[in-house]
Amino acid sequence: MLTDFSQPTTLPAVATQLIWLAVLPLAIASVAWTVTHEEIFREPREFCAQRSKTCRRLLERKFFYVFTCEYCFSHYVTIAAIALTDYHLLLDGWRGYVIAFFALTAVSNIYLSLYSRLRVDIKVDRLDAAVKEQQVAAGTGAAGPAFASPLDNATERSPRVQDGDRRHEN
């Protein structure tokens, strides 16, 4: 069935659609991340990970793999979100649902990537702070970087200096 473009569409305004396009992926990303990463679903996820490696049939392995991959799982969460909200983007009918599916999946995966990056940055900051606390507790201060750079390997201290450091720690 073709859409009659001469008739006014019942679609919400484009601005409303874009707001939905920014907000709905937050829920999609949240569900996908929770199922594939958080502790509350650890046991089912470990079961699925094990089954994704040991099942005989390809289809069974892929079915279980979906629950271990946030990118893969977000597609199924997107389908559920579209079914629950009847969200479609730009066009009426099945074409609007297809556009919405790909747009929502793309935006939710951008959110997932940003959240993953944020978690890595937070973890690095915590590790950096813990190393600095240990340096202060050991009396060495925070003179050097908490993490060695590749250039640090070229300028390693001699064993004599390291032995001297060990004597002063006792």
Short mmCIF file of the C-alpha atoms (twelve columns), coordinates in Angstrom:
data_MODEL
# 
_entry.id   MODEL 
# 
loop_
_atom_site.group_PDB 
_atom_site.id 
_atom_site.type_symbol 
_atom_site.label_atom_id 
_atom_site.label_alt_id 
_atom_site.label_comp_id 
_atom_site.label_asym_id 
_atom_site.label_seq_id 
_atom_site.Cartn_x 
_atom_site.Cartn_y 
_atom_site.Cartn_z 
_atom_site.pdbx_PDB_model_num 
ATOM 1   C CA . MET A 1   0.000  0.000   0.000  1 
ATOM 2   C CA . LEU A 2   1.426  3.356   -1.029 1 
ATOM 3   C CA . THR A 3   1.149  6.456   1.110  1 
ATOM 4   C CA . ASP A 4   -0.852 9.307   -0.392 1 
ATOM 5   C CA . PHE A 5   1.472  12.273  0.079  1 
ATOM 6   C CA . SER A 6   -1.249 14.760  -0.913 1 
ATOM 7   C CA . GLN A 7   -3.144 14.037  2.321  1 
ATOM 8   C CA . PRO A 8   -1.935 15.445  5.638  1 
ATOM 9   C CA . THR A 9   -0.060 12.869  7.650  1 
ATOM 10  C CA . THR A 10  -1.009 11.859  11.164 1 
ATOM 11  C CA . LEU A 11  2.623  11.768  12.206 1 
ATOM 12  C CA . PRO A 12  3.667  13.922  15.143 1 
ATOM 13  C CA . ALA A 13  5.727  16.970  14.345 1 
ATOM 14  C CA . VAL A 14  9.331  16.319  13.386 1 
ATOM 15  C CA . ALA A 15  10.504 18.004  16.598 1 
ATOM 16  C CA . THR A 16  8.477  15.566  18.690 1 
ATOM 17  C CA . GLN A 17  9.866  12.649  16.704 1 
ATOM 18  C CA . LEU A 18  13.406 13.880  17.320 1 
ATOM 19  C CA . ILE A 19  12.752 14.200  21.050 1 
ATOM 20  C CA . TRP A 20  11.535 10.607  21.038 1 
ATOM 21  C CA . LEU A 21  14.624 9.679   19.021 1 
ATOM 22  C CA . ALA A 22  16.822 11.139  21.772 1 
ATOM 23  C CA . VAL A 23  14.893 9.739   24.764 1 
ATOM 24  C CA . LEU A 24  13.724 6.266   23.713 1 
ATOM 25  C CA . PRO A 25  17.275 5.024   23.025 1 
ATOM 26  C CA . LEU A 26  18.186 5.856   26.627 1 
ATOM 27  C CA . ALA A 27  15.753 3.177   27.787 1 
ATOM 28  C CA . ILE A 28  16.933 0.780   25.080 1 
ATOM 29  C CA . ALA A 29  20.587 1.304   26.020 1 
ATOM 30  C CA . SER A 30  19.810 0.945   29.714 1 
ATOM 31  C CA . VAL A 31  18.068 -2.396  29.254 1 
ATOM 32  C CA . ALA A 32  20.733 -3.702  26.857 1 
ATOM 33  C CA . TRP A 33  23.583 -2.684  29.186 1 
ATOM 34  C CA . THR A 34  21.911 -4.083  32.285 1 
ATOM 35  C CA . VAL A 35  21.262 -7.484  30.744 1 
ATOM 36  C CA . THR A 36  24.689 -7.809  29.112 1 
ATOM 37  C CA . HIS A 37  26.947 -6.297  31.808 1 
ATOM 38  C CA . GLU A 38  25.479 -5.818  35.260 1 
ATOM 39  C CA . GLU A 39  25.798 -8.188  38.189 1 
ATOM 40  C CA . ILE A 40  22.058 -8.807  38.560 1 
ATOM 41  C CA . PHE A 41  22.047 -10.849 35.326 1 
ATOM 42  C CA . ARG A 42  25.486 -12.449 35.792 1 
ATOM 43  C CA . GLU A 43  24.305 -16.062 36.188 1 
ATOM 44  C CA . PRO A 44  21.961 -16.110 33.168 1 
ATOM 45  C CA . ARG A 45  24.605 -14.275 31.121 1 
ATOM 46  C CA . GLU A 46  27.302 -16.809 32.082 1 
ATOM 47  C CA . PHE A 47  24.919 -19.631 31.177 1 
ATOM 48  C CA . CYS A 48  24.226 -18.013 27.802 1 
ATOM 49  C CA . ALA A 49  27.941 -17.385 27.200 1 
ATOM 50  C CA . GLN A 50  28.714 -21.028 27.927 1 
ATOM 51  C CA . ARG A 51  25.879 -22.254 25.698 1 
ATOM 52  C CA . SER A 52  26.936 -19.893 22.901 1 
ATOM 53  C CA . LYS A 53  30.245 -21.775 22.789 1 
ATOM 54  C CA . THR A 54  29.056 -25.363 23.315 1 
ATOM 55  C CA . CYS A 55  25.765 -25.775 21.464 1 
ATOM 56  C CA . ARG A 56  25.947 -27.986 18.410 1 
ATOM 57  C CA . ARG A 57  23.757 -25.985 16.077 1 
ATOM 58  C CA . LEU A 58  24.770 -22.587 14.735 1 
ATOM 59  C CA . LEU A 59  21.326 -21.115 15.332 1 
ATOM 60  C CA . GLU A 60  21.383 -22.173 18.997 1 
ATOM 61  C CA . ARG A 61  24.864 -20.682 19.509 1 
ATOM 62  C CA . LYS A 62  23.772 -17.399 17.952 1 
ATOM 63  C CA . PHE A 63  20.570 -17.323 20.022 1 
ATOM 64  C CA . PHE A 64  22.528 -17.559 23.274 1 
ATOM 65  C CA . TYR A 65  25.220 -15.157 22.059 1 
ATOM 66  C CA . VAL A 66  22.631 -12.384 21.717 1 
ATOM 67  C CA . PHE A 67  22.334 -12.188 25.513 1 
ATOM 68  C CA . THR A 68  26.067 -11.550 25.928 1 
ATOM 69  C CA . CYS A 69  26.517 -8.745  23.376 1 
ATOM 70  C CA . GLU A 70  25.024 -5.300  24.070 1 
ATOM 71  C CA . TYR A 71  25.080 -4.387  20.383 1 
ATOM 72  C CA . CYS A 72  23.204 -7.537  19.353 1 
ATOM 73  C CA . PHE A 73  20.785 -7.405  22.255 1 
ATOM 74  C CA . SER A 74  19.964 -3.739  21.623 1 
ATOM 75  C CA . HIS A 75  18.359 -4.714  18.298 1 
ATOM 76  C CA . TYR A 76  15.851 -6.961  20.068 1 
ATOM 77  C CA . VAL A 77  15.204 -4.373  22.760 1 
ATOM 78  C CA . THR A 78  14.574 -1.847  19.978 1 
ATOM 79  C CA . ILE A 79  11.995 -4.136  18.384 1 
ATOM 80  C CA . ALA A 80  10.245 -4.433  21.748 1 
ATOM 81  C CA . ALA A 81  10.373 -0.660  22.285 1 
ATOM 82  C CA . ILE A 82  8.858  0.026   18.860 1 
ATOM 83  C CA . ALA A 83  6.120  -2.525  19.524 1 
ATOM 84  C CA . LEU A 84  5.345  -1.008  22.938 1 
ATOM 85  C CA . THR A 85  5.396  2.640   21.862 1 
ATOM 86  C CA . ASP A 86  4.242  2.369   18.227 1 
ATOM 87  C CA . TYR A 87  7.093  4.754   17.393 1 
ATOM 88  C CA . HIS A 88  7.779  5.392   13.731 1 
ATOM 89  C CA . LEU A 89  10.032 7.979   12.177 1 
ATOM 90  C CA . LEU A 90  9.305  10.318  9.267  1 
ATOM 91  C CA . LEU A 91  6.904  8.031   7.382  1 
ATOM 92  C CA . ASP A 92  3.663  6.193   8.094  1 
ATOM 93  C CA . GLY A 93  3.431  2.438   7.859  1 
ATOM 94  C CA . TRP A 94  6.136  -0.162  7.727  1 
ATOM 95  C CA . ARG A 95  8.705  2.212   6.225  1 
ATOM 96  C CA . GLY A 96  8.478  4.487   9.266  1 
ATOM 97  C CA . TYR A 97  8.986  1.474   11.543 1 
ATOM 98  C CA . VAL A 98  12.050 0.351   9.567  1 
ATOM 99  C CA . ILE A 99  13.560 3.850   9.697  1 
ATOM 100 C CA . ALA A 100 12.771 4.036   13.412 1 
ATOM 101 C CA . PHE A 101 14.368 0.629   14.006 1 
ATOM 102 C CA . PHE A 102 17.686 1.608   12.462 1 
ATOM 103 C CA . ALA A 103 17.694 5.119   13.943 1 
ATOM 104 C CA . LEU A 104 16.845 3.942   17.467 1 
ATOM 105 C CA . THR A 105 19.427 1.168   17.299 1 
ATOM 106 C CA . ALA A 106 22.112 3.565   16.082 1 
ATOM 107 C CA . VAL A 107 21.413 6.172   18.752 1 
ATOM 108 C CA . SER A 108 21.168 3.578   21.532 1 
ATOM 109 C CA . ASN A 109 24.529 2.126   20.485 1 
ATOM 110 C CA . ILE A 110 26.059 5.598   20.539 1 
ATOM 111 C CA . TYR A 111 24.755 5.918   24.110 1 
ATOM 112 C CA . LEU A 112 26.180 2.479   24.967 1 
ATOM 113 C CA . SER A 113 29.586 3.461   23.589 1 
ATOM 114 C CA . LEU A 114 29.596 6.726   25.508 1 
ATOM 115 C CA . TYR A 115 28.594 4.969   28.722 1 
ATOM 116 C CA . SER A 116 31.276 2.325   28.236 1 
ATOM 117 C CA . ARG A 117 33.882 5.026   27.644 1 
ATOM 118 C CA . LEU A 118 32.725 6.907   30.731 1 
ATOM 119 C CA . ARG A 119 33.041 3.759   32.853 1 
ATOM 120 C CA . VAL A 120 36.581 3.176   31.580 1 
ATOM 121 C CA . ASP A 121 37.533 6.772   32.377 1 
ATOM 122 C CA . ILE A 122 36.077 6.472   35.870 1 
ATOM 123 C CA . LYS A 123 37.938 3.199   36.446 1 
ATOM 124 C CA . VAL A 124 41.233 4.743   35.295 1 
ATOM 125 C CA . ASP A 125 40.669 7.724   37.606 1 
ATOM 126 C CA . ARG A 126 39.981 5.406   40.549 1 
ATOM 127 C CA . LEU A 127 43.088 3.322   39.827 1 
ATOM 128 C CA . ASP A 128 45.157 6.481   39.464 1 
ATOM 129 C CA . ALA A 129 43.866 7.764   42.806 1 
ATOM 130 C CA . ALA A 130 44.567 4.414   44.493 1 
ATOM 131 C CA . VAL A 131 48.152 4.392   43.189 1 
ATOM 132 C CA . LYS A 132 48.699 7.947   44.404 1 
ATOM 133 C CA . GLU A 133 47.280 7.037   47.824 1 
ATOM 134 C CA . GLN A 134 49.678 4.094   48.021 1 
ATOM 135 C CA . GLN A 135 52.584 6.348   47.036 1 
ATOM 136 C CA . VAL A 136 51.672 8.845   49.732 1 
ATOM 137 C CA . ALA A 137 51.254 6.068   52.296 1 
ATOM 138 C CA . ALA A 138 54.667 4.642   51.329 1 
ATOM 139 C CA . GLY A 139 56.216 8.081   51.678 1 
ATOM 140 C CA . THR A 140 57.303 8.360   48.071 1 
ATOM 141 C CA . GLY A 141 54.843 11.105  47.221 1 
ATOM 142 C CA . ALA A 142 53.098 11.474  43.907 1 
ATOM 143 C CA . ALA A 143 56.147 12.628  41.995 1 
ATOM 144 C CA . GLY A 144 55.756 10.341  38.987 1 
ATOM 145 C CA . PRO A 145 52.851 9.332   36.815 1 
ATOM 146 C CA . ALA A 146 50.599 6.606   38.171 1 
ATOM 147 C CA . PHE A 147 50.782 4.699   34.904 1 
ATOM 148 C CA . ALA A 148 53.970 4.175   32.952 1 
ATOM 149 C CA . SER A 149 54.132 5.439   29.430 1 
ATOM 150 C CA . PRO A 150 55.893 3.503   26.641 1 
ATOM 151 C CA . LEU A 151 58.754 6.005   26.896 1 
ATOM 152 C CA . ASP A 152 59.374 5.035   30.528 1 
ATOM 153 C CA . ASN A 153 60.611 1.594   29.456 1 
ATOM 154 C CA . ALA A 154 63.506 3.165   27.574 1 
ATOM 155 C CA . THR A 155 64.745 4.979   30.680 1 
ATOM 156 C CA . GLU A 156 64.534 2.298   33.342 1 
ATOM 157 C CA . ARG A 157 66.481 2.786   36.546 1 
ATOM 158 C CA . SER A 158 69.565 0.734   37.127 1 
ATOM 159 C CA . PRO A 159 69.438 -2.272  39.502 1 
ATOM 160 C CA . ARG A 160 71.782 -0.441  41.887 1 
ATOM 161 C CA . VAL A 161 69.317 2.426   42.350 1 
ATOM 162 C CA . GLN A 162 66.461 -0.040  42.758 1 
ATOM 163 C CA . ASP A 163 68.420 -1.923  45.428 1 
ATOM 164 C CA . GLY A 164 69.064 1.363   47.169 1 
ATOM 165 C CA . ASP A 165 65.341 2.120   47.125 1 
ATOM 166 C CA . ARG A 166 64.606 -1.239  48.705 1 
ATOM 167 C CA . ARG A 167 67.041 -0.608  51.566 1 
ATOM 168 C CA . HIS A 168 65.390 2.703   52.422 1 
ATOM 169 C CA . GLU A 169 61.882 1.230   52.462 1 
ATOM 170 C CA . ASN A 170 62.714 -1.050  55.421 1 
# 
